[in-house]
Amino acid sequence: MSATQPASTTELKEYALRKLGKPVVEVNLADEQMNDIIDEAIQYFQEYHFDGTERAFHVELVTPSTLTFAGASTGTFTDGEKITGGTSNATATIHEVTSTTVLKFKKHFDGNGIRAANTVANTFVAGETVTGSSSSATGVVASSGGVVFGNHDTKALTLDDTIIGVQDILPVSKGLSSNDMFSFEYQFRLNELPHLLSGGQVSNYVTSRQNLSLLNQVFSGAETRQIRFNRLTDKLYIDMDWDTATEIGDAIIALVFKKIDGSTYTELFNDIFLKKYVTSLFKRQWGANLIKYEGVQLPGGVTLNGRQIYDDGNTEVEKLEEEMQMRYQLPDNFYVG
């Protein structure tokens, strides 16, 4: 882009320096300081500005867990049979026999029969013998990387760090699909549509749909889902009956809020707020660098006044951050993150 329309970190840096007086005035900032400031400014922009994020769909397939043996199994395991650890007493159901040394499994239970305790500390242990319930085949769990859990057992999706919030999960049960002509939802719409067209009672339809949604949340055990998401862990936990509501290979779709990536959308660097904000942050840091030389008289009678530059920059930053809250920040919404 042009000099006044930056399209990269370098161009935004040069733009801010020119606004502060370069090359007429020497701006005392190190490259490392300017790079840090731009990164922080972009992070602030992505956190609060309505143009800093976009709604997107995150799609992840339901995956089985993996059990690896130290060597070839004795006998042949079969798909669908139950396996039990001789030492841990953990159990699982085989989803697929990949090879003589690798099994794909699901529906894992720890030694106490608890379905939720799906961690490396509550599963098949290294060196123990795992036995199939119907085939009687056996295998010894590998000492390293013997068990790797899939999301069907962890009940969580792995999100990347560009996602800052999750609004909802699209229905994952076939029973909730409006495309199924035998579903209650489809039949309800089919029967109510003529009444809506003839009487125009759309408000009654909307109210009925809200009531049905509430009843579904209260009484539909397998399909009812609650989500938990923390950005520091990048894990989206979905509290529902995974065994009933999902199958291996199903797609789970999350409606998320994703940061705008400047390397892909270079218009980010030309945002009017971001340019002003970076310039003010540069000014504040410039003043902070000069404060220790405050009162020093240079040749020609010039006296450095770093405190004034810092105060001016800090005032501009505070004003811009207040403007962000009043003009550019979206109202609070119900999403997790």
Buried (B, 14 or more C-beta within 10 A) or exposed (E): EEEEEBBBBBBBBBBBBBBBEEEEEEBBBEEEBBEEBBEEBBEBBBEBBEBBBEEEEBEBBBBBBBBBBBEEBBEEBEEEBBBBBBBBBBBBBBBBBEEBBBBBBBBBBBBEEEBEBBEEEBBBBBEBBBBBBEBEBBBBBBEEEBBEBBBBBBBBBEBEEBBBBBBBBEBBBEBBEEEEEEBEBBEBBEEBEEEEEEEEBEEEBEEEBEEEEEEBEEEBEBBBBEBBBEBEEBBBBBEBBBBEBBBBEBEBBBBBBBBBEBEEEBEBBBBEBBBBBBBBBBBBBBBBBBBEEBEEEEEEEEEBBBBEBBBBBBEBBEEBBEBBEEEBBEEEEEBBB
